[in-house]
Amino acid sequence: MTWQYRTVHCGEVSKEHIGQEVVLNGWVQKRRDLGGVIFIDFRDRTGIVQIVFNPEYNKTAWEIADKVRSEYVLAVKGTVVQRDPEAVNPKLKTGEVEVHVAEIEVLNDAKTPPFVIEDEIDVDEQVRLKYRYLDLRRPEMQRALLLRSKASKAFRDFLDSRGFVEVETPILTKSTPEGARDYLVPSRVHPGEFYALPQSPQLFKQLLMISGLERYYQIARCFRDEDLRADRQPEFTQVDIETSFLSMEELLPMMEQMVAHVFKETIGVDVPTPFPRLTYAEAMARYGSDKPDIRFGMELTDVSDLVANCNFKVFAGAVATGGQVKAINAKGCGHYSRKEADDLGKFAARYGAKGLAWMGFKDGEVKGPIAKFFSAEEIDALKQRLAAEEGDLLLFVADKPKVVADALGALRSKLGEELGLIDHSKFAFLWVVDFPLLEWDEEAQRYVALHHPFTRPKDEDLHLFETDPGQIRAQAYDMVLNGYELGGGSMRIYKRDVQEKMFKALGFSQEEARKQFGFLLDAFEYGTPPHGGIALGLDRLVMLLAGRNNLREVIAFPKTASASDLMTDAPGQVSPLQLAELNITTTVKEEDEQE
Amino acid sequence: MTWQYRTVHCGEVSKEHIGQEVVLNGWVQKRRDLGGVIFIDFRDRTGIVQIVFNPEYNKTAWEIADKVRSEYVLAVKGTVVQRDPEAVNPKLKTGEVEVHVAEIEVLNDAKTPPFVIEDEIDVDEQVRLKYRYLDLRRPEMQRALLLRSKASKAFRDFLDSRGFVEVETPILTKSTPEGARDYLVPSRVHPGEFYALPQSPQLFKQLLMISGLERYYQIARCFRDEDLRADRQPEFTQVDIETSFLSMEELLPMMEQMVAHVFKETIGVDVPTPFPRLTYAEAMARYGSDKPDIRFGMELTDVSDLVANCNFKVFAGAVATGGQVKAINAKGCGHYSRKEADDLGKFAARYGAKGLAWMGFKDGEVKGPIAKFFSAEEIDALKQRLAAEEGDLLLFVADKPKVVADALGALRSKLGEELGLIDHSKFAFLWVVDFPLLEWDEEAQRYVALHHPFTRPKDEDLHLFETDPGQIRAQAYDMVLNGYELGGGSMRIYKRDVQEKMFKALGFSQEEARKQFGFLLDAFEYGTPPHGGIALGLDRLVMLLAGRNNLREVIAFPKTASASDLMTDAPGQVSPLQLAELNITTTVKEEDEQE
């Protein structure tokens, strides 16, 4: 490494360099021999430039270049030259120039990779994950990593500018009785005891507020040992924030500005603020979801009053037994066949709907098996309520409110996508607020905290602790983008009397509360300021910024749905000595382990 | 929270605010009642301001203030007033003003804390750690957290400006056979298998170089299950860096600039660059340490040639059997008593020295039991070699080079401190370079890698693989500050032939190498660029920036020497159900667990 250190990046060679001698470092993307002249598409992190070897420029260099193959690592020195007009490649940023090479050094050779290093390859994801180090060479993956790095920086810059202090909280911490399943770490020094990896730094960030730090943030790794879905990873990253002496009305606008800053700095998009707000009740009523995609309409419409006395027993019966009937209007789907409508019914069934009734308007007639149960007046009233016209399709679910919301909410999302109602260039943010504080747990026959037991109730609902705890609304909020929950948070309880009411509503005695939350309750007694915060999922946010639909596309070394790393083959066997030192044994029989 | 939100921080109230109405939020540091007027030292993250309650300003506020105690949380509104000249407090930044309070709200009360919230308290560290949330309220701890946040930001800003990309690497990864003891995490989905927490992102950062990322960094959490010393924590943070296409000669100056940037941005100190460099051999010879404190002299001096034939058999014998005799000159210690010299001998014995010989020059005489074995010429020669004068004390160790270095190196550090030779305002950086690549392992009767098996040898030493592998010097480097190793790194092997020579020197067959390093060796075959990097210990660096001598003073929630968190009481017991789900059991008997 003397002359070989690059003077310019491949993707940045431009007409300004014409006539200059440059040194480039990178990888061979493609090599072609045209009539004894060798053309190489030469790639580094920034892009591709064409380098040319001709015996006339330098015979030795040309001879070496004749032997290089894809993914060889080279250092080359040469002169930047304007391409002939007919050789200009408008698809390439550097397409007006090329580099005529006088010196070359092969820094390393390469086997033929298992897939081509370029975008939009059709390769099984398992293979990509096994050879992640090659997959990450592809420009779209490099862009994703750079975007992620930029997003983190934008978050930090904003938070630093607002007086937030970054604090690192422990990864080896204590297992908590509530919440998701913990990952455990056996302690060698304390036989029979375990650390837990944090599901979030919740506890520590509240303690930092008690410590008077006032504004905390951390881009924090969190862990949940749950069964994984496409949009979950066993370890994930959240932008974790907590503040003191601010109310929701100060915090939420600040968080909007933060997210707007991140979008501007990373992808140049202006996010309008303030974000609209929907109460939880309204979101569920209008969209059947607490994370609605508001880029399109097709809202859920309650028709219970219109069908309460109709002849269709399923509808009338649902209303009579405390349920409801709601519908959405699938514009322009009046031509759907019975088969197509039945398929939608099967889809709705996955969300708990016992049936999906439908009514299509086509050729001036009302289609569908339920049509005969309704009078012309009833049908007119339904059409009017749902703004249905000739050519439209109404889809009804009659059930308990939760089932109606789940099924019609899911149908709405599906149809919104399929009918092309969604503007994919749009970023539609909103806050969902006024979540219920408590949820009735049928199994345990008691209230449980919807968020966590330290979530602060709305001041005006405090009196409901005595009369109707289920109606108490929390000072909790979720930030929602395009149908995804980006994150959420709450103001926390800081007054002892409120905390006691909360524990009472949860059915905890003083002793039980102490046993479960121990030292945190102690901490609360030494001068706790009003505080609250939020946590945003960085992986999901970057996924949306990058326009991808899978978290694995924006994580350098992700895990599969079975929490495996296909590259390192983690998790794996360990030696008996390691387990002995940790005072544990596995309960797996040897024949099982072979599987 | 309406009027109560602060308009200015306590520590920032100044003469510019005189006459203005301000709102403050914070904690009661101290409350005094002087003739019916209440003075409160009111504290937030930024400092303290005096707030005054007088029935004449507002009776209600005064009555409330009469009941508040230390650590109560208040919001107050009042007018900033210039203090009377005799009431000015020059010790306080805000000491020229005070706030006359018209409104007060007690946001929360507080029990009496177990210790006073102020600097330089004399409290057992165990108590501080148990009540860490109160300990962190103390100004010096707040300063430490802010300094740490600032240092992280300075590292990031520098690295971002140099094209480094921040990448998050996994925490749930695979156990590696070499290195320190891993923390393990049982997998629920893969019974009998385990993840390991990373000792460093070494593997992943090299893979990112193979991925063509070119410049990577991460402020990374790392884990080692080792027996802890005062300056170790089971989880620690390192500034982890890797680059491609750069040689040591490009990387090291860049790292110097980075550290200089951090020192300038955090504590305003100008660090001169370039850093001096010492070879490992030179550092060991002159300072008896591979992390020498070069803020003072008192170098180790070889006198083997002068004493090879002397009558003192211990010296002559050591030289004759391949050992050496070295000495340091403790200036001005010629008056040490035999007892004092013997105590130094006991200290040296801890580092393996079988004895410490001494020779003092006092009252024109040569003191010490060994003096009689030396001729006047020999003594003159020793004095001259060590620049010893009347009043000095020479301390000798005769042994194998390692023992001589360890014992005299430790003595040098001890005496440097005790004799006040160290300028504690100084930051003396250096690089130690040219570490040996291999170390002979007596037990295993083979060479082992001093750093790791991918450390690149110096080009000019490659031929020694065939003849004398122990003499090969590595392209490895440690950054040293004031006797502490801040971090280290190396250029990595990227050529297959060099890697094969390395494995051969370590006694690995191809199959063994594959078994141990598996997919990493695969990865190396697909076009690996020349690369290398470094990792700096953030905890230690911040400790030195803060002028502290214990890592726990710069970590928000540290662990004790037995890897416990005294606040959360982690690690702890978990439920049998949790263990059953993970397919493990503990081998600890119940009576043991009670201990």
Interface residues (C-beta under 8 A of the other chain):
Chain A: M1 Q4 Y5 R6 N25 G26 W27 R43 D44 R45 E71 Y72 V73 A75 L107 N108 D109 A110 K111 P113 Y131 R132 Y133 L134 L136 R137 Q142 L145 L146 R148 S149 S152 K153 R156 D160 V165 E166 V167 E168 T169 P170 I171 L172 T173 K174 S175 R181 D182 Y183 L184 V185 P186 S187 R188 V189 H190 P191 G192 E193 F194 Y195 A196 L197 L203 F204 L207 L208 I210 S211 G212 L213 E214 R221 F223 D225 P234 E235 T237 S244 F245 L246 S247 E250 Y494 K495 G518 F519 A523 E525 Y526 G527 T528 P529 P530 I555 A556 F557 K559 S562 A563 S564 D565 M567 T568 D569 A570 P571 G572 Q573 V574 Q578 L579 A580 E581 L582 N583 I584 T585 T586 T587 V588 D592 E593
Chain B: M1 Q4 Y5 R6 N25 G26 W27 R43 D44 R45 E71 Y72 V73 A75 L107 N108 D109 A110 K111 P113 Y131 R132 Y133 L134 L136 R137 Q142 L145 L146 R148 S149 S152 K153 R156 D160 V165 E166 V167 E168 T169 P170 I171 L172 T173 K174 S175 R181 D182 Y183 L184 V185 P186 S187 R188 V189 H190 P191 G192 E193 F194 Y195 A196 L197 L203 F204 L207 L208 I210 S211 G212 L213 E214 R221 F223 D225 P234 E235 T237 S244 F245 L246 S247 E250 Y494 K495 G518 F519 A523 E525 Y526 G527 T528 P529 P530 I555 A556 F557 K559 S562 A563 S564 D565 M567 T568 D569 A570 P571 G572 Q573 V574 Q578 L579 A580 E581 L582 N583 I584 T585 T586 T587 V588 D592 E593
